[in-house]
Amino acid sequence: MEKKINKLGVIGAGPVGLVTSAGFASLGNEVMCVESNQEILASVSAGRVPIFEPELEDLVTECIQSKKLKFTDQTRDVIDFAEVIFICVGTPEGENGKADLSQIDSVGVDIAKNLNSYKLLVEKSTVPIGTHTRLKNIMALHLKNDVQFDMACVPEFLREGNAINDFFNPDRVILGIESENSRQLLSSIYKDFECPKIWTNPATAELIKYAANGFLAMKISYANMLADICEVTGADVEPLIEGIGQDSRIGKSFINPGVGYGGSCLPKDVSAFIDIFDQHKVNNGLLKEIEYINRRRPEAIITKLKSSITDLRHKKVAIWGLAFKPNTDDVRNAPSLEVVRRLIDEQVSVNCHDPVATDQFKRAFKENIGIRFVDDMYNAAQDCHALIILTEWPEYSSTNLDQLKSKMARPLIIDGRGIFQLDEVHRAGFEYKAFGLTTNKN
Ligand code: UGA
């Protein structure tokens, strides 16, 4: 019979750590999460989640109230409490696109110094292939007691804005293990998940995460490449995507062309994946092209704008959408950062609107000279010579086009997410440019 495990440790109260903690706690496990940043610790301990993630705050609060979830700033507490510890610290982009593993390394040192009995350590963070060996070596160097431990890799596939649903309804769980004991512990923890479970070794599990994100990025860059050829040939990208997507081997999801992928995962993971291939001297031309196509998307927005307004100096442009995608306030690697930067360089005054990401954008962009942040989306377009759409927030799709037009100095829309139908915007009297439409040539 499988051993029942219900005391889990989680290191890191970032998005992955919080969702993992609250998710497992709400399934009946007892969870202790360690967070060293005192500000974040104080906030999450009081049930306040410092990121915009639908349903997360309610779930954390419920789990704190039911006493299934506790927080601490001491790794030692988690080691005393749990037999299985999930490592959920950040692996941001470091120098030359490499994954920065400094947080992982210091977790290894910290755990090793405090280890006093057998533990299973589970990597959940996205880490380059071989990180489990690196962690084992670090641990071996710093162990104070003669105790055993196992390493496993169970990569996380949460999407920002949909993380709670993704936690409870994963398409699959990948379990990279090295021992029978790890198999038993993880079987018990994941027994409530009915999706396919793929048991493999840690190196394969580490690679699967990058391979998945690389493939998703490839689908988007492929769609963007198709959009480019449509624009110069009279083809229309929407029926084209529908036409290929109906082939069940291809599928229709995640092949929407536009201003490209952003966020804290796809851009950094493609860069780190490129570096992994370089390190192992394996050809990575395809990955480089995926990145190259994506990097040029914000510039393509400016080119579309300039094809209508040759001299941008002293013009006024509205931006709708600062977040890298809807349902999040995250602006990391958001196309908006690059598009706004280029507009400012062209001496354009920019009015920005986003339902939730304005504060994050202000922090990320730093010098906000020449930018106005406007709460109402229609007022943001007041007296503007163009409107650029960079995030497909639902409220933008249901725009009252007549009201919008009455505000603008020139009825021109550059749509980086393809949210409107050409005939509806034309009927309302707009000049409309989107990716993959031949009308862009007008
Ligand atoms: C991504 C993956 O989708 C998750 O499976 C993974 O767990 C996560 O990274 C991670 O590594 O932790 P996320 O970064 O939240 O999730 O965002 P996505 O939903 O993947 O969107 C990424 C970007 O692609 C967005 O800027 C979105 O606008 C863009 N996108 C998406 C397109 O341009 N076209 C599409 O068809 C789909």
Residues whose N, C-alpha, C, O or C-beta is under 5 A from the ligand:
A	BS01	UGA	E156 F157 L158 R159 E160 I220 F254 I255 N256 G258 G260 Y261 G262 G263 S264 C265 L266 F324 K325
